[in-house]
Amino acid sequence: MSEEEEKRKEEEVKRIKVGELADDFKAGDDALNKLKIQNLDFILDIPLKVTVELGRATVLIKDILQLGQGSVLELNKLAGEPLEILVNGKLVAKGEVVVVNEKFGVRIKEIISPIERIETIK
């Protein structure tokens, strides 16, 4: 057998092995996806604390003690600025106040990208 024929056979064997591996990965992907879905089902019932933040203020103790009914506490946000929606204390979205059946709600206007969420952790 010539050297050229041996190289062709090796290439053919490599192609066959790569094809078999690709088939194995495809089958494995289905099993992996099913496992991921099962794992996701497991965590779907975990309660999370959702907070909608209108704004913040730093106030001295003496000013807090002077607060009474009708007092106004100035916040750091401007009127019309989006509210921050936090899940377990982490910013995940921004929105605006709505009223639904005489209760306050929040209409989500912007979802914070995963990259921005990671940057806030740093």
ABEGO torsion letter per residue (X at the ends): XBAAAAAAAAAAAAAAAAAAAAAAAAAAAAAAAAAAAAAAAAAAABBBBBBBBAEBBBBBAAAAAABBBGBBBBBABBBGBBBBBBBGGBBABBBBBBBBGGBBBBBBABBBBAAAAAAAAX
